[in-house]
Amino acid sequence: MIEAAKERDIPAIGALLMQMHQTSPLPLPPVAPHKVEASLRECLRHGKIFIAARESKVLGVLALQEGEHWYSTGRFLADLCFYVEAGSRTSRIASHLLRAASEYANIRGLPLLMAVVHGEDVVRKDNFYARHKFQRIGGVYCRGF
C-alpha cells in the first residue's frame, strides 16, 4: 500500500494536492501547476516521495526534501507536503506514510522535520505527531493571507 513514488505518479499526486488546495479553510494563492510538477520532480531527484495507493488511485502523499540548516552544514529531511484525502483519514494511511518517512530518515541518518501549516485540527495533528514520538519545536504564525 505504501510505496516510493515514481515519475509516472506525478500527475496523480498533483491531482491529490489540488484537492488539498481546494479544501483548505484558508484562502490560498492560485496553484501554478508547473511549479507543483517541478517541486515534485525535485523531490524525486533529491529526496523521496511516499504514496499510499489502492487500485491505482493515490490516496495519500508525503514528499520529503533534503535541506541544510541556514546556520550550519547540518542536513535534514523535511516534508514538502503531507496529505491524505478526506475519505481515507479514518484509516492508518497517515501513520503508514509517516512511518515510511521516518524509516527513510533513519536509513539516511538524518533528522526528520514535519510541519503543521494549516490552522485546522491543530490539536489533533499535534497529538498525531506526539504518538509517533515527534517533539514540538515551534509554531507557524501568519498575517495577511
Residue pairs with C-beta under 8 A, 6 or more apart in sequence:
1 52
1 53
1 54
1 93
1 96
2 50
2 51
2 52
2 96
2 97
2 99
2 100
3 50
3 51
3 53
4 48
4 49
4 50
4 51
5 13
5 40
5 44
5 49
5 50
5 51
5 61
5 63
6 44
7 41
7 44
9 49
9 51
9 53
9 58
10 37
10 40
10 41
10 44
12 51
12 57
12 58
13 40
13 49
13 51
13 58
13 61
13 63
14 33
14 36
14 37
14 40
15 58
16 58
16 59
16 60
16 61
16 83
16 85
17 31
17 36
17 61
17 81
17 83
18 31
19 83
19 85
20 81
20 83
21 28
21 31
23 86
24 118
25 118
25 119
25 120
26 118
26 119
26 145
27 145
28 145
39 63
39 80
40 49
40 63
42 65
43 49
43 63
43 64
43 65
43 80
46 65
46 66
47 63
47 64
47 65
47 66
47 77
47 80
48 63
48 64
48 77
48 101
48 104
49 61
49 62
49 63
49 64
50 61
50 62
50 63
50 64
50 97
50 100
50 101
50 104
51 58
51 60
51 61
52 58
52 59
52 60
52 61
52 84
52 88
52 93
52 96
52 97
53 59
59 84
59 85
59 87
59 88
59 93
60 83
60 84
60 85
60 88
60 93
60 94
60 97
61 81
61 82
61 83
61 97
62 79
62 81
62 82
62 97
62 98
62 100
62 101
63 79
63 80
63 81
63 82
64 77
64 78
64 79
64 80
64 101
64 104
64 105
64 112
65 77
65 78
65 79
65 80
66 75
66 76
66 77
66 108
66 110
67 75
67 76
67 77
67 78
68 74
68 75
68 76
69 75
69 76
75 110
76 110
76 111
76 112
76 113
77 101
77 104
77 105
77 108
77 110
77 111
77 112
77 113
78 112
78 113
78 114
78 115
79 101
79 113
79 114
79 115
82 94
82 97
82 98
82 114
84 91
84 93
84 94
84 97
94 128
95 128
95 132
98 114
98 132
99 132
101 112
101 114
102 112
102 132
105 111
105 112
112 134
114 129
114 134
115 140
116 122
116 125
116 126
116 129
116 140
117 140
119 142
126 136
129 136
130 136
